[in-house]
């Protein structure tokens, strides 16, 4: 099982380059950057975490810029969006950003995506909350056409464009893995329909117990004609507990991602050192 780490990169956190180097040195597999373009002052949408929205949500940097900085100073560390809000981004431009960062990182990019929860944030991007899942699906389908075809076109209900030329193409073939975040069963179904993996979050009631959900997820995949081995699970919200990590590994979780606070190195590095011991314990 792989261990990764995520951070809302801000102007008061460790820099992406600094964290990337620290993770690679300690045997972590990946670094992940979340996304919020902004937080509307209205704050009409409740935070699904069940508490006041943390400051880092207001302050986070663009994930593609952050991850490029991390990729530039590492050699093996994978870089991932955790998650990219596809429904708030232009589809053609996002396809180019994904292909570009996959090129720059020599094929190390993981495209974590989600449908989002902040309705008022989406509205400022012209996105209708109720149809956001369909919009994300069509945008991902359109991106796959752009990534894999020399002359791409897509004609859906919400995304529509005639043949275009768009380069670069990703290093990863046919394209970087699209890993779909969200709760069971809706997001699990999305992952099975058009993804290459699923991201549940530990510690939130809506997400349930992964030990119980994993057999259900695999059964859903087989019923849809997908091989469960082609849909690895990346569990976000890792617990600093070797026993729990072994338990998740034994039920089939491929990757656990640790959620780090937006803090400087003096706070974060001791946490990474403790996780490095867990990584060694998993490998033993």
N, C-alpha and C positions, 0 to 999 in steps of 0.2 A: 504494500500500500504506500502511495506517495503522500507526502505532507507538503502543503503549500501555505502561503500566508497572504492575507489581504489587508490593505490599509487605504483609508481615505486620505490621499496625499493632499496636503495643504501647505500654506506658507509657514506653518508652525510645527509641522511633523518632520520626521526624517525625510530626506529627499528620496525620490525613487531610485536614483543611482546608488545612494548610500545603503538603502535597505536591500536593493538587489544584490549588491556585493556581499552584504552580511548573510543573506539567506543562502547564496550559493556556497559560501565558505563553510556553512554549517550543515550542508547536505539537504537543504530544502529543494523540492522539485520545481516549485512555481511561485510566482508573485502575481497578485490580482489587484485590479483597481476598479472600484465601483464608479457609478456615474450619477450625478444630478447636475443638469445645466444651470439650475437656479432653484430657489424655494420661494414661491409666491408669499407675499406678506399676509395674504388672506388667511392662510393656514386652515382652509376648510376641510381638507382631507386628513382624517386621523392617521397617525403613524402606526403601522401594523406591529411595531415592536412593543406597543402598549405603554410607552412612557413619552415624556416630552421629546420632541425631535432633537437629537444631539447636534451641537454646533457644527461638527465636521460635515454634516449633510449640506449645510449652507455654503461651506468653504472649499469643497473638494475641487481639485484640478481636473482638467480634461484627461480621460483615461488613456487615449491614444498618445498624447504628448508625454504623459508620465511613463507609460510602459516603454516608449521608444528610448527614453533616458535610461531605464533599467536594462533594456536589451543591449545598449551600446557599451556597457561596462561588464557584461557577463558573457559566458560562453555556452553554458548548458542550461541555465535557468529558463524554464518556460514562462511566458508572460501571457496573462489573460485578463479580459474584461469580466468583472464580477459584480454586477452585470451591466452590459451596454443596453441603453434604453432605445431600441431600434425604432420604436414608434415616435420618437422625438427627433429623428435624424433623416436627412435626405438619403434616399436609397442608393442612388448612383454614387454620391460622394462617399458614403459609408463603405460601399463595396471597394472603392479605391483606397480608402484608409486601411481597411483590413488587408488587402493585397499588399499594400506598401509596407505595413509593419511586419507582415509575414516575410517579405523580402529582406527587410533590414535585419530581422532577427534570425535569418537563415532557417525559416520554417518552425519557429518555436511558439507561434501564436496560438492561443486558445480563445475562441470567440464565444464567451459566455454572454447570454442574452436573457432579457426578461420582458414581460408586457407592462411592468410598472404598476405602481399603486397610487401615485399622487395625481389625482384627477385635475386639480387646478394647475399643476405644472404642465401637464399635457395640453391643456386648453390653450396655453400661451404659445404652443407650437402648432396649433391648429388641429390637434388630435382629439377625436371624440372618444371619451373614456369607454363607452359601451362597446365600441367596435375595435378597440385597440388590439385584441388578440388576432383578429382576422387581418388587420393591417400589418402586424408583425409577421404573420405567416407569409403573406404575399410579398413583403419586402425581402424576407429570407429567400423565398423561391426565386425572386428576381435577381438577388445577389448571386445565387448559384449559377444562374444563366450568365451573368457578367463574368464570373470567375472562370467558367469552364468553356465558354464559347468565344471564338474570335469575333463573331458578329452576333451580338446578343439582343434579344427582344423579349418583352413580357407584356401580356395582356390579361390583367385581372380586373376585378371589380373596383379595387382601390388603388392599384399600381398599374400604370399603363405607359409603355413607351415602345416606339418603333425601333428597328435595328440600329444599334450603336456600336462603336469601337471604343473599348476602354481597357487600358493597360496601366500598371503592370498586372500580370496574373500572379496568384499566390505561388510560393515555392511548394507548399503542401498540396498534394494531389489527392482527390480532385479539388479540395479546398480545405482551409483550416476547420477543425471540428467545431460544429455549432452545438453548444452545450446549453440546454434550456433550463432556466431557473424558475422555481416556484413550487407551490404546494401540490400535494396529491389530492385528487386525481387529475385535475385539469391540466396542470403543467406537465405532469407525467405523460398525459396523452399527447400534448404538443411535442414533447421530446421524441416520442415514438413516431409521430407523424412526419416530422421534418428535421429532427435533430440527430446528433451523434453522441448524446449523453444527457444526463439529467442532474440538476443541482437542487437538492432540498436543503433546508436550513435547520440545524439542530437548535433545540431550546424554545421553539415557538409552537404553541399549542396547535395551530392550524396545520403544521407539518407532520405531526404524529411521530411515532416511533419507527425509525428506519428498519429495525429488526423485523417489525410486523409488515411494513410496507414493501420491503424488497421482494418477497415472493409474489405479492400482488402486482408489482411493477413488471416483474419478469413474465407473469402470466398474461398481462395486458399486451406486452410486446409480442409474445408468441401468437396470441389471438390475432394481432394485426399483421402477422407475417414477418416480424422483425426478429433477428437473432439477439437475445439479451446480451450476449457478449460484445455486441457492437454498440451497446448503449451503457457505457460505464457511468457509475454514480460518483459525483464529486460532492461530498458532504461539507457544507459551510458551517462555521461555528464550532470548530474542533475543541474538545475538552482536554485540558492538560492532565491526562490520566492514561497511562500506558494500558491499563486493563480495558478501559473503554475503547481505546483505539484498536486493540486486538479483537474486541467483540465486534466492532464495526467491520474490521477487515474480514473476519470470519463469516459474516453474512453477505460479503461481496462488495463492500464499498471500496472503490479503487483509489480514491483520493480524499483526504481531509484537508480543509483549508481553515487555518487559524485566523480569527478576526483580531487585528491589532488596533489599539487606540492610535489616534493621530498625535503621537508624541515623539520626542527626540531620542537619540541613541541611548542616553543614560537610563531611560526607562525601558526601552524596547530590547536592547541587547541582552540583558539578563533573562528576559522571557524567551528569547530565541535560543539562548544557551540551554535552558531547561527543555525546550522542545527538541534540541539537538540530541539530548540524552534519550528522549522518547523515540526519535528516529533510529538511533542506534539499537534501542530495545526491540523495535519492530523488525530490524534486520537480523537480529541475533537468532 
